[in-house]
């Protein structure tokens, strides 16, 4: 996930003070007896989930490097008697559980990768791992909860494998690498190699799948509460790279140069008008942020060029395309006015909007409410992004958040995802596994 969820906290507090939890929308196929069977199996596997999570947390692997984690997952799925594919879209793993009765095909997804973040949690199983990232050795940490996602789906897989004879259909368990975005660059033809969800799709992970479910754990919702919304949930994300070329020279004689630093500064300010003055944000919100700017080597030397990097976040595809055009035009025009030249490139990370289709959302809510004891709530849009959205482009998909702030921490004050202090309440691992299993069974049973 490409942004902490701390922005949810304040809004969630307001929602909790003014709203009741979401009621069931319709009768679900999964009933109380079915949930009771899932609960019993989840309780039995709960200690394993804690052990898996701690083991994966202590041995984190960066995007595209998830070899150890993938091996752990594959061995577990094989022991459950599943048909297991490895190396799917890189280091991805797909386990297929064919039920005892014919029926539909549903998928459950978890991401496996960690982040280049030094861990400061002080946990007894805290990461001491280091890995190569963009040519440098960096500390690695599961700062976004993907260790928990993997452990929960491993638990759900064991639960559902134990119900195999009664399942009317097939369940695919998709363990995905590189959700955080592999460090890839365009090739000589400008094509960006696929990674993460997109690479798994191209490798056939969604073959025959009719719907897919996934969750994201967060410390910024109350413990044991699911946050969801129909329609746009998480923003689409586009990396922005802008090169501004001028003509360098001595800082004492700027009139003899074309100063790319001044031109780049004007571009940064001009880009703020893309959202504030050029897009119709009464339809959907949008964000343009420049987070990095590099240029120059000495205080009295005007350089030849400056490089800027940033991000675009949108919740509508038409608005996204409009923003991409306006960012390019704005940067090129402002630079040209200074006699400089700007070139704009987007990617390699370019995730679509994570959108929960209304029909699947409404059909899934009764089972989700049953599994969560009614502790579900509609949350505001999240400006973070997720490549679960790539799956949703191919089949209907439902994505939701599970609150799991560490014990003793208020959800509004807990360190957010991507923080070096990020941690979770492991008691919510069974909650996540139960919700995933319940949604899968309900989908297969629902006519």
ABEGO torsion letter per residue (X at the ends): XABBAAAAAAAAAAAAAABBBBBBABBBABBAAAAAAAAAAAAAAAAAAAAAAAAAAABBBBBGABAAAAAAAAAAAAAAGBBBBBGBGEABBBBBBBBABBEBBBBBBBBABBBBBBBAAGBAABBABBBBBGGBBBBBBBAAGAAAAAAAAAAAAAAAAAAAAABBEBBBBBBBBGAAEBBBBBBAAGBBBBBEAAAAAAAGAABGBABBBBBBBBAABBBGBBBBBBEBABBBBBBBBBBBBBBBEBAABAAABBBAAAAAAAAAAAAAAAAAAABBAAABBBBBBBABBBBEABAABBBABBBBBBBBBBABAAAAAAAAAAAAAAAAAAAAAAGBBBBBBBOABBBBBBBBBAAAAAAAAAAAAAAAGGBBBBBBBBABBBAAAAAAAABBBBBBBBBBBBBGBBAAABBBBGBAABBBBAAAAAAAAAAAAAAAAAAAABX
